Amino acid sequence: MSKQYETVIGLEVHVELATKTKIFCSCTTVFGGTPNTHTCPVCTALPGSLPVLNKQVVEYAMAVGLATNCEITPYSKFDRKNYFYPDNPQNYQISQLYLPICRNGGVEIETEGGKKVVGIHEIHMEEDAGKLIHDEWENASLVDFNRSGVPLIEIVSEPDMRSAEEVIAYLDKLRLIIQYLGASDCKLEEGSMRADVNLSIREQGAKEYGTRTEMKNLNSFKAIARAIEGERVRQIELLEEGKSVTQETRRWDDNKESSYAMRSKEDAQDYRYFPEPDLAPIAISPEWIAAVKARQPELRTEKLERYKTEYDIPEYDAKILTGTKKMAEVFEAATAICKKPKKVSNWLMVETLRLQKERNLDAEQIPFSPENLAKLVDLADEGTINSTVAKEVFEQMFDQNVDPESYVAEHGLKTVHDEGELRSIVEEVLANNPESVTDYKNGKEKAIGFLVGQTMKAMKGKANPGMVNQLLKELLAESN
């Protein structure tokens, strides 16, 4: 009988904070830019330059700590992590080892297996390194220091996850918390959220952990799930062959769906950590913690419950609406204007998601304003425009954020309610389609659908469909 194995996973999640300037200097943190233009003597480590801590970094770290149920360390300090790498201009990184800003937290996740709490060992602040660009054509490596000194928090979990599903649920929960706080946009594709996976295998029921490996270069949830499965299988195969797992850092190649060893895993002593001499310790008072706590916004979990009770919308809808900060903001702002939560929800759940998918946009790129969505809801609800026209107007609004009231007026799209005008068009349609009239009189009910379509076509979609139906039936009955 083959052995049963358990996968043990812990994560180190790096998050770039949404400050306007870097952690120790006043250079911009804007993504992109011509290489080496977002730099100064501090973030390129020129001799004699000294770091000055950005207060906003500390407050964002505290906010994330409070939202993930961590204890805030009242006396926190920075340390130097010494290592040489070409994109690390100082030959050390300013980080936190001995007294990180947050400790002993946890977040609740929910998967098909139920709910569980994933522990957070610590959250610490640090600076990002630069970026190496490998030019294969020139056979050279270039370095861009624009990212050097961008503020990071590293969220170190306990080894509490047992599957890729739990890892994705944990990352998704963290991402939503941080986005709702406004502490980061958490865009994996731009590197503002990066996860390193520590994974080991042990026999089911064993208490001791197996030898772990760390996997880097994971920039999407799908890549993370594939990497976990690939590494789990690799380690089980080694153990089944009687070999041992080497503790090392591995790089995941998502194109080849395999990983390869980069280096043996370092221990803390290899980095020769020592207290950062150029930065004073941070004393965090209870008053400062209280002030940060008072500014915490409503997070997704509370918002979800409120939507179900306050707006009386189904849980499925509430989950999608609160699934991104932007969608929730648009929903709440539009509802506050038109006071029609279910109708606003329907436009977001159906047409918005459809066009987002078609245009390949994420929720943060929703282009229309809540004011214009509220206007469209009112126009459709009051019968000023019919549902077909409403969808046409919405598409224009989605692409160009047009004002729906102005667009409807300029293009003459208001629904025609004038019975006299409609009656004459319907009479004309009946006169032009004698076969359908005969079919209807012979009991073919579907024929009326064709006649409605012809009338709407003649009215360029602007007729009231209910009135058209009614008039058709009246006139067909009269001609019997």
KOLGU-965510 format. One record per residue (C-alpha): residue number from 1; residue in one letter; x, y, z. Coordinates in steps of 0.5 Angstrom, whole numbers. Layout:
# KOLGU-965510
+-----+------+-------+-------+-------+
:  nr : rest :     x :     y :     z :
+-----+------+-------+-------+-------+
: NUM :    a :     X :     Y :     Z :
...
+-----+------+-------+-------+-------+
This chain:
# KOLGU-965510
+-----+------+-------+-------+-------+
:  nr : rest :     x :     y :     z :
+-----+------+-------+-------+-------+
:   1 :    m :     0 :     0 :     0 :
:   2 :    s :     3 :     7 :    -2 :
:   3 :    k :     4 :    12 :     3 :
:   4 :    q :     0 :    18 :     4 :
:   5 :    y :     3 :    25 :     4 :
:   6 :    e :     1 :    32 :     7 :
:   7 :    t :     3 :    38 :     4 :
:   8 :    v :     5 :    44 :     8 :
:   9 :    i :     5 :    51 :     6 :
:  10 :    g :     7 :    57 :     8 :
:  11 :    l :     8 :    64 :     4 :
:  12 :    e :    12 :    70 :     4 :
:  13 :    v :     8 :    76 :     1 :
:  14 :    h :    11 :    82 :    -1 :
:  15 :    v :     7 :    88 :    -3 :
:  16 :    e :     9 :    95 :    -6 :
:  17 :    l :     6 :   100 :    -2 :
:  18 :    a :     2 :   106 :    -5 :
:  19 :    t :     6 :   111 :    -2 :
:  20 :    k :     7 :   117 :    -7 :
:  21 :    t :    15 :   117 :    -5 :
:  22 :    k :    20 :   112 :    -4 :
:  23 :    i :    21 :   109 :     3 :
:  24 :    f :    27 :   113 :     5 :
:  25 :    c :    28 :   119 :     0 :
:  26 :    s :    23 :   123 :    -4 :
:  27 :    c :    23 :   120 :   -11 :
:  28 :    t :    17 :   118 :   -14 :
:  29 :    t :    14 :   111 :   -14 :
:  30 :    v :    10 :   111 :   -20 :
:  31 :    f :    11 :   104 :   -24 :
:  32 :    g :    15 :   105 :   -31 :
:  33 :    g :    18 :   111 :   -33 :
:  34 :    t :    25 :   111 :   -37 :
:  35 :    p :    30 :   107 :   -33 :
:  36 :    n :    34 :   110 :   -28 :
:  37 :    t :    30 :   117 :   -28 :
:  38 :    h :    26 :   116 :   -21 :
:  39 :    t :    33 :   116 :   -17 :
:  40 :    c :    37 :   120 :   -13 :
:  41 :    p :    43 :   119 :    -9 :
:  42 :    v :    40 :   116 :    -3 :
:  43 :    c :    36 :   110 :    -7 :
:  44 :    t :    42 :   109 :   -11 :
:  45 :    a :    47 :   109 :    -5 :
:  46 :    l :    52 :   114 :    -7 :
:  47 :    p :    57 :   116 :    -1 :
:  48 :    g :    55 :   120 :     4 :
:  49 :    s :    47 :   120 :     3 :
:  50 :    l :    43 :   118 :     9 :
:  51 :    p :    36 :   115 :     9 :
:  52 :    v :    30 :   119 :    12 :
:  53 :    l :    24 :   114 :    14 :
:  54 :    n :    17 :   116 :    10 :
:  55 :    k :    12 :   116 :    16 :
:  56 :    q :     6 :   114 :    11 :
:  57 :    v :    10 :   107 :    10 :
:  58 :    v :     9 :   106 :    18 :
:  59 :    e :     2 :   107 :    18 :
:  60 :    y :     0 :   103 :    12 :
:  61 :    a :     4 :    97 :    15 :
:  62 :    m :     0 :    98 :    22 :
:  63 :    a :    -6 :    99 :    18 :
:  64 :    v :    -5 :    92 :    14 :
:  65 :    g :    -3 :    89 :    21 :
:  66 :    l :    -9 :    91 :    25 :
:  67 :    a :   -14 :    89 :    19 :
:  68 :    t :   -10 :    82 :    20 :
:  69 :    n :   -11 :    82 :    27 :
:  70 :    c :    -4 :    83 :    29 :
:  71 :    e :     0 :    86 :    35 :
:  72 :    i :     3 :    92 :    33 :
:  73 :    t :    10 :    92 :    36 :
:  74 :    p :    11 :    99 :    41 :
:  75 :    y :    18 :    99 :    40 :
:  76 :    s :    20 :    97 :    32 :
:  77 :    k :    27 :    98 :    29 :
:  78 :    f :    30 :    97 :    22 :
:  79 :    d :    36 :    92 :    21 :
:  80 :    r :    41 :    91 :    15 :
:  81 :    k :    41 :    85 :    11 :
:  82 :    n :    48 :    84 :     8 :
:  83 :    y :    48 :    81 :     1 :
:  84 :    f :    51 :    83 :    -6 :
:  85 :    y :    47 :    83 :   -12 :
:  86 :    p :    48 :    87 :   -18 :
:  87 :    d :    41 :    91 :   -17 :
:  88 :    n :    42 :    92 :   -10 :
:  89 :    p :    46 :    98 :   -10 :
:  90 :    q :    48 :    99 :    -3 :
:  91 :    n :    50 :    91 :    -2 :
:  92 :    y :    45 :    91 :     4 :
:  93 :    q :    38 :    92 :     4 :
:  94 :    i :    34 :    96 :    10 :
:  95 :    s :    29 :    91 :    13 :
:  96 :    q :    27 :    88 :    20 :
:  97 :    l :    29 :    82 :    23 :
:  98 :    y :    29 :    83 :    30 :
:  99 :    l :    23 :    87 :    32 :
: 100 :    p :    18 :    87 :    26 :
: 101 :    i :    12 :    92 :    26 :
: 102 :    c :     7 :    87 :    27 :
: 103 :    r :     7 :    80 :    30 :
: 104 :    n :     2 :    74 :    31 :
: 105 :    g :    -4 :    75 :    27 :
: 106 :    g :    -8 :    71 :    22 :
: 107 :    v :   -14 :    71 :    17 :
: 108 :    e :   -20 :    67 :    16 :
: 109 :    i :   -21 :    63 :     9 :
: 110 :    e :   -26 :    59 :     7 :
: 111 :    t :   -25 :    54 :     2 :
: 112 :    e :   -30 :    47 :     0 :
: 113 :    g :   -27 :    44 :     6 :
: 114 :    g :   -30 :    50 :    10 :
: 115 :    k :   -27 :    55 :    14 :
: 116 :    k :   -20 :    56 :    18 :
: 117 :    v :   -15 :    61 :    20 :
: 118 :    v :    -8 :    62 :    17 :
: 119 :    g :    -3 :    65 :    22 :
: 120 :    i :     1 :    71 :    20 :
: 121 :    h :     8 :    70 :    24 :
: 122 :    e :    10 :    77 :    22 :
: 123 :    i :     9 :    83 :    18 :
: 124 :    h :    16 :    87 :    17 :
: 125 :    m :    18 :    93 :    13 :
: 126 :    e :    23 :    94 :     8 :
: 127 :    e :    26 :    97 :     1 :
: 128 :    d :    25 :    94 :    -5 :
: 129 :    a :    31 :    93 :   -10 :
: 130 :    g :    33 :    95 :   -17 :
: 131 :    k :    31 :    91 :   -23 :
: 132 :    l :    36 :    87 :   -28 :
: 133 :    i :    34 :    87 :   -35 :
: 134 :    h :    38 :    81 :   -39 :
: 135 :    d :    39 :    83 :   -46 :
: 136 :    e :    40 :    77 :   -50 :
: 137 :    w :    42 :    80 :   -56 :
: 138 :    e :    47 :    84 :   -53 :
: 139 :    n :    49 :    79 :   -49 :
: 140 :    a :    49 :    83 :   -43 :
: 141 :    s :    45 :    85 :   -36 :
: 142 :    l :    43 :    92 :   -35 :
: 143 :    v :    40 :    95 :   -29 :
: 144 :    d :    34 :   100 :   -27 :
: 145 :    f :    34 :   103 :   -20 :
: 146 :    n :    27 :   106 :   -21 :
: 147 :    r :    24 :   101 :   -17 :
: 148 :    s :    30 :   101 :   -12 :
: 149 :    g :    28 :   104 :    -5 :
: 150 :    v :    20 :   103 :    -7 :
: 151 :    p :    17 :   101 :     0 :
: 152 :    l :    15 :    94 :     1 :
: 153 :    i :    12 :    90 :     7 :
: 154 :    e :    13 :    83 :     7 :
: 155 :    i :     7 :    78 :    10 :
: 156 :    v :    10 :    72 :    13 :
: 157 :    s :     5 :    67 :    14 :
: 158 :    e :     5 :    61 :    19 :
: 159 :    p :     6 :    54 :    15 :
: 160 :    d :    -2 :    53 :    16 :
: 161 :    m :    -4 :    52 :     9 :
: 162 :    r :    -5 :    45 :     6 :
: 163 :    s :    -7 :    46 :    -1 :
: 164 :    a :    -6 :    50 :    -7 :
: 165 :    e :   -14 :    52 :    -6 :
: 166 :    e :   -12 :    54 :     1 :
: 167 :    v :    -6 :    58 :    -2 :
: 168 :    i :   -11 :    62 :    -7 :
: 169 :    a :   -16 :    63 :    -2 :
: 170 :    y :   -11 :    66 :     3 :
: 171 :    l :    -8 :    71 :    -2 :
: 172 :    d :   -15 :    73 :    -5 :
: 173 :    k :   -17 :    75 :     2 :
: 174 :    l :   -10 :    79 :     3 :
: 175 :    r :   -11 :    82 :    -3 :
: 176 :    l :   -18 :    85 :    -2 :
: 177 :    i :   -16 :    87 :     5 :
: 178 :    i :   -10 :    91 :     2 :
: 179 :    q :   -14 :    94 :    -3 :
: 180 :    y :   -20 :    96 :     1 :
: 181 :    l :   -15 :    99 :     6 :
: 182 :    g :   -12 :   103 :     0 :
: 183 :    a :    -5 :   101 :     2 :
: 184 :    s :    -3 :    98 :    -5 :
: 185 :    d :    -6 :    96 :   -12 :
: 186 :    c :    -4 :    89 :   -11 :
: 187 :    k :    -3 :    88 :   -18 :
: 188 :    l :     1 :    81 :   -19 :
: 189 :    e :     3 :    83 :   -26 :
: 190 :    e :     6 :    89 :   -25 :
: 191 :    g :    10 :    86 :   -19 :
: 192 :    s :     6 :    90 :   -13 :
: 193 :    m :     4 :    83 :   -10 :
: 194 :    r :     9 :    78 :   -10 :
: 195 :    a :     9 :    71 :    -7 :
: 196 :    d :    14 :    66 :    -5 :
: 197 :    v :    12 :    59 :    -3 :
: 198 :    n :    15 :    55 :     2 :
: 199 :    l :    13 :    48 :     1 :
: 200 :    s :    15 :    41 :     4 :
: 201 :    i :    12 :    34 :     4 :
: 202 :    r :    11 :    29 :    10 :
: 203 :    e :     7 :    23 :    11 :
: 204 :    q :     0 :    23 :    14 :
: 205 :    g :     0 :    24 :    21 :
: 206 :    a :     7 :    26 :    22 :
: 207 :    k :     9 :    31 :    27 :
: 208 :    e :    16 :    33 :    24 :
: 209 :    y :    16 :    38 :    18 :
: 210 :    g :    19 :    35 :    12 :
: 211 :    t :    25 :    39 :     8 :
: 212 :    r :    22 :    45 :     5 :
: 213 :    t :    24 :    49 :    -1 :
: 214 :    e :    22 :    56 :    -3 :
: 215 :    m :    19 :    58 :   -10 :
: 216 :    k :    20 :    65 :   -13 :
: 217 :    n :    18 :    68 :   -20 :
: 218 :    l :    11 :    67 :   -19 :
: 219 :    n :     7 :    73 :   -22 :
: 220 :    s :    -1 :    70 :   -22 :
: 221 :    f :    -5 :    66 :   -18 :
: 222 :    k :    -5 :    60 :   -24 :
: 223 :    a :     2 :    60 :   -24 :
: 224 :    i :     2 :    59 :   -16 :
: 225 :    a :    -3 :    54 :   -16 :
: 226 :    r :     1 :    50 :   -22 :
: 227 :    a :     8 :    51 :   -18 :
: 228 :    i :     5 :    48 :   -12 :
: 229 :    e :     2 :    42 :   -15 :
: 230 :    g :     9 :    41 :   -19 :
: 231 :    e :    13 :    42 :   -13 :
: 232 :    r :     9 :    37 :    -9 :
: 233 :    v :     9 :    32 :   -14 :
: 234 :    r :    17 :    33 :   -15 :
: 235 :    q :    18 :    32 :    -7 :
: 236 :    i :    14 :    26 :    -7 :
: 237 :    e :    17 :    23 :   -12 :
: 238 :    l :    24 :    24 :    -9 :
: 239 :    l :    22 :    21 :    -2 :
: 240 :    e :    19 :    15 :    -6 :
: 241 :    e :    25 :    14 :    -9 :
: 242 :    g :    29 :    14 :    -3 :
: 243 :    k :    32 :    20 :    -4 :
: 244 :    s :    32 :    27 :     0 :
: 245 :    v :    29 :    33 :    -1 :
: 246 :    t :    35 :    39 :    -1 :
: 247 :    q :    33 :    45 :     2 :
: 248 :    e :    34 :    51 :    -3 :
: 249 :    t :    31 :    56 :    -7 :
: 250 :    r :    28 :    54 :   -14 :
: 251 :    r :    25 :    58 :   -19 :
: 252 :    w :    19 :    57 :   -23 :
: 253 :    d :    18 :    57 :   -30 :
: 254 :    d :    11 :    57 :   -32 :
: 255 :    n :    12 :    56 :   -39 :
: 256 :    k :    15 :    49 :   -38 :
: 257 :    e :    11 :    48 :   -32 :
: 258 :    s :    17 :    46 :   -28 :
: 259 :    s :    22 :    49 :   -23 :
: 260 :    y :    30 :    49 :   -23 :
: 261 :    a :    35 :    50 :   -17 :
: 262 :    m :    37 :    57 :   -16 :
: 263 :    r :    41 :    57 :   -10 :
: 264 :    s :    42 :    53 :    -3 :
: 265 :    k :    37 :    56 :     2 :
: 266 :    e :    41 :    61 :     6 :
: 267 :    d :    40 :    62 :    14 :
: 268 :    a :    39 :    69 :    17 :
: 269 :    q :    47 :    68 :    20 :
: 270 :    d :    49 :    68 :    12 :
: 271 :    y :    46 :    75 :    12 :
: 272 :    r :    50 :    78 :    18 :
: 273 :    y :    44 :    82 :    20 :
: 274 :    f :    45 :    88 :    25 :
: 275 :    p :    41 :    94 :    27 :
: 276 :    e :    41 :    99 :    22 :
: 277 :    p :    46 :   105 :    25 :
: 278 :    d :    43 :   111 :    20 :
: 279 :    l :    35 :   110 :    23 :
: 280 :    a :    33 :   111 :    30 :
: 281 :    p :    28 :   106 :    32 :
: 282 :    i :    20 :   107 :    32 :
: 283 :    a :    16 :   108 :    38 :
: 284 :    i :     9 :   107 :    37 :
: 285 :    s :     4 :   110 :    42 :
: 286 :    p :    -3 :   107 :    44 :
: 287 :    e :    -5 :   114 :    41 :
: 288 :    w :    -2 :   113 :    34 :
: 289 :    i :    -5 :   106 :    34 :
: 290 :    a :   -12 :   108 :    36 :
: 291 :    a :   -11 :   114 :    30 :
: 292 :    v :   -10 :   109 :    25 :
: 293 :    k :   -15 :   104 :    27 :
: 294 :    a :   -20 :   110 :    27 :
: 295 :    r :   -19 :   111 :    20 :
: 296 :    q :   -20 :   104 :    18 :
: 297 :    p :   -25 :   103 :    12 :
: 298 :    e :   -30 :    98 :    12 :
: 299 :    l :   -27 :    92 :     9 :
: 300 :    r :   -30 :    86 :     5 :
: 301 :    t :   -33 :    82 :    10 :
: 302 :    e :   -37 :    87 :    14 :
: 303 :    k :   -39 :    90 :     7 :
: 304 :    l :   -42 :    83 :     5 :
: 305 :    e :   -46 :    83 :    11 :
: 306 :    r :   -49 :    90 :    10 :
: 307 :    y :   -50 :    89 :     3 :
: 308 :    k :   -55 :    83 :     4 :
: 309 :    t :   -59 :    86 :    10 :
: 310 :    e :   -59 :    94 :     8 :
: 311 :    y :   -60 :    93 :     0 :
: 312 :    d :   -63 :    86 :     0 :
: 313 :    i :   -59 :    83 :    -5 :
: 314 :    p :   -57 :    76 :    -6 :
: 315 :    e :   -51 :    73 :    -3 :
: 316 :    y :   -48 :    71 :   -10 :
: 317 :    d :   -49 :    78 :   -12 :
: 318 :    a :   -46 :    81 :    -6 :
: 319 :    k :   -40 :    77 :    -7 :
: 320 :    i :   -39 :    80 :   -14 :
: 321 :    l :   -40 :    87 :   -12 :
: 322 :    t :   -35 :    87 :    -6 :
: 323 :    g :   -30 :    83 :   -10 :
: 324 :    t :   -26 :    89 :   -12 :
: 325 :    k :   -26 :    96 :    -8 :
: 326 :    k :   -28 :    99 :   -15 :
: 327 :    m :   -34 :    95 :   -16 :
: 328 :    a :   -37 :    96 :    -9 :
: 329 :    e :   -35 :   104 :   -10 :
: 330 :    v :   -39 :   105 :   -16 :
: 331 :    f :   -45 :   100 :   -13 :
: 332 :    e :   -45 :   105 :    -7 :
: 333 :    a :   -45 :   111 :   -10 :
: 334 :    a :   -50 :   110 :   -16 :
: 335 :    t :   -55 :   107 :   -11 :
: 336 :    a :   -54 :   113 :    -6 :
: 337 :    i :   -56 :   117 :   -12 :
: 338 :    c :   -62 :   113 :   -15 :
: 339 :    k :   -64 :   109 :    -9 :
: 340 :    k :   -65 :   103 :   -13 :
: 341 :    p :   -60 :    98 :   -11 :
: 342 :    k :   -63 :    92 :   -15 :
: 343 :    k :   -63 :    95 :   -21 :
: 344 :    v :   -56 :    98 :   -20 :
: 345 :    s :   -53 :    91 :   -18 :
: 346 :    n :   -56 :    88 :   -25 :
: 347 :    w :   -53 :    93 :   -29 :
: 348 :    l :   -46 :    91 :   -26 :
: 349 :    m :   -47 :    84 :   -25 :
: 350 :    v :   -49 :    83 :   -32 :
: 351 :    e :   -47 :    88 :   -37 :
: 352 :    t :   -41 :    91 :   -34 :
: 353 :    l :   -38 :    84 :   -33 :
: 354 :    r :   -40 :    82 :   -40 :
: 355 :    l :   -36 :    88 :   -43 :
: 356 :    q :   -31 :    88 :   -38 :
: 357 :    k :   -29 :    81 :   -41 :
: 358 :    e :   -30 :    83 :   -48 :
: 359 :    r :   -26 :    89 :   -47 :
: 360 :    n :   -21 :    85 :   -43 :
: 361 :    l :   -21 :    90 :   -37 :
: 362 :    d :   -21 :    89 :   -30 :
: 363 :    a :   -25 :    92 :   -25 :
: 364 :    e :   -21 :    98 :   -23 :
: 365 :    q :   -21 :   100 :   -30 :
: 366 :    i :   -29 :   101 :   -30 :
: 367 :    p :   -29 :   108 :   -34 :
: 368 :    f :   -36 :   110 :   -33 :
: 369 :    s :   -38 :   115 :   -27 :
: 370 :    p :   -43 :   112 :   -22 :
: 371 :    e :   -47 :   119 :   -23 :
: 372 :    n :   -48 :   116 :   -30 :
: 373 :    l :   -50 :   109 :   -28 :
: 374 :    a :   -55 :   112 :   -24 :
: 375 :    k :   -58 :   116 :   -29 :
: 376 :    l :   -59 :   110 :   -34 :
: 377 :    v :   -62 :   106 :   -29 :
: 378 :    d :   -67 :   112 :   -28 :
: 379 :    l :   -68 :   113 :   -35 :
: 380 :    a :   -70 :   105 :   -36 :
: 381 :    d :   -74 :   105 :   -30 :
: 382 :    e :   -78 :   111 :   -32 :
: 383 :    g :   -80 :   108 :   -39 :
: 384 :    t :   -76 :   114 :   -42 :
: 385 :    i :   -72 :   109 :   -46 :
: 386 :    n :   -74 :   101 :   -47 :
: 387 :    s :   -69 :    96 :   -45 :
: 388 :    t :   -66 :    95 :   -52 :
: 389 :    v :   -64 :   102 :   -52 :
: 390 :    a :   -62 :   102 :   -45 :
: 391 :    k :   -56 :    97 :   -47 :
: 392 :    e :   -54 :   101 :   -53 :
: 393 :    v :   -53 :   107 :   -49 :
: 394 :    f :   -50 :   103 :   -43 :
: 395 :    e :   -45 :   101 :   -48 :
: 396 :    q :   -43 :   108 :   -50 :
: 397 :    m :   -43 :   110 :   -43 :
: 398 :    f :   -38 :   104 :   -42 :
: 399 :    d :   -33 :   106 :   -47 :
: 400 :    q :   -34 :   114 :   -47 :
: 401 :    n :   -37 :   115 :   -40 :
: 402 :    v :   -42 :   119 :   -44 :
: 403 :    d :   -48 :   123 :   -40 :
: 404 :    p :   -54 :   118 :   -42 :
: 405 :    e :   -59 :   124 :   -41 :
: 406 :    s :   -55 :   128 :   -46 :
: 407 :    y :   -54 :   122 :   -51 :
: 408 :    v :   -61 :   120 :   -51 :
: 409 :    a :   -63 :   127 :   -53 :
: 410 :    e :   -58 :   128 :   -58 :
: 411 :    h :   -60 :   121 :   -62 :
: 412 :    g :   -67 :   122 :   -61 :
: 413 :    l :   -68 :   115 :   -57 :
: 414 :    k :   -73 :   117 :   -52 :
: 415 :    t :   -79 :   111 :   -52 :
: 416 :    v :   -85 :   113 :   -57 :
: 417 :    h :   -91 :   113 :   -52 :
: 418 :    d :   -96 :   117 :   -57 :
: 419 :    e :  -101 :   112 :   -59 :
: 420 :    g :  -103 :   116 :   -65 :
: 421 :    e :   -96 :   115 :   -68 :
: 422 :    l :   -95 :   108 :   -66 :
: 423 :    r :  -102 :   106 :   -69 :
: 424 :    s :  -101 :   109 :   -76 :
: 425 :    i :   -94 :   105 :   -76 :
: 426 :    v :   -97 :    98 :   -73 :
: 427 :    e :  -103 :    99 :   -79 :
: 428 :    e :   -97 :   100 :   -84 :
: 429 :    v :   -94 :    94 :   -81 :
: 430 :    l :  -100 :    90 :   -82 :
: 431 :    a :  -102 :    92 :   -89 :
: 432 :    n :   -94 :    90 :   -91 :
: 433 :    n :   -95 :    83 :   -88 :
: 434 :    p :  -101 :    80 :   -90 :
: 435 :    e :   -98 :    73 :   -89 :
: 436 :    s :   -96 :    74 :   -82 :
: 437 :    v :  -103 :    77 :   -81 :
: 438 :    t :  -106 :    70 :   -84 :
: 439 :    d :  -102 :    66 :   -80 :
: 440 :    y :  -104 :    69 :   -73 :
: 441 :    k :  -111 :    69 :   -75 :
: 442 :    n :  -110 :    61 :   -76 :
: 443 :    g :  -108 :    60 :   -69 :
: 444 :    k :  -100 :    61 :   -70 :
: 445 :    e :   -99 :    65 :   -64 :
: 446 :    k :   -91 :    66 :   -66 :
: 447 :    a :   -93 :    70 :   -72 :
: 448 :    i :   -94 :    76 :   -67 :
: 449 :    g :   -87 :    76 :   -65 :
: 450 :    f :   -85 :    78 :   -72 :
: 451 :    l :   -90 :    83 :   -73 :
: 452 :    v :   -87 :    86 :   -66 :
: 453 :    g :   -80 :    86 :   -69 :
: 454 :    q :   -82 :    89 :   -75 :
: 455 :    t :   -86 :    95 :   -72 :
: 456 :    m :   -80 :    96 :   -67 :
: 457 :    k :   -75 :    96 :   -73 :
: 458 :    a :   -80 :   101 :   -77 :
: 459 :    m :   -79 :   105 :   -70 :
: 460 :    k :   -72 :   104 :   -70 :
: 461 :    g :   -72 :   101 :   -63 :
: 462 :    k :   -76 :   107 :   -60 :
: 463 :    a :   -83 :   104 :   -59 :
: 464 :    n :   -86 :   102 :   -52 :
: 465 :    p :   -86 :    94 :   -53 :
: 466 :    g :   -92 :    93 :   -49 :
: 467 :    m :   -96 :    99 :   -53 :
: 468 :    v :   -94 :    95 :   -59 :
: 469 :    n :   -96 :    89 :   -57 :
: 470 :    q :  -103 :    91 :   -54 :
: 471 :    l :  -104 :    95 :   -61 :
: 472 :    l :  -103 :    89 :   -65 :
: 473 :    k :  -107 :    85 :   -61 :
: 474 :    e :  -113 :    90 :   -62 :
: 475 :    l :  -112 :    91 :   -69 :
: 476 :    l :  -112 :    84 :   -71 :
: 477 :    a :  -118 :    83 :   -67 :
: 478 :    e :  -122 :    88 :   -70 :
: 479 :    s :  -120 :    86 :   -77 :
: 480 :    n :  -123 :    79 :   -76 :
+-----+------+-------+-------+-------+
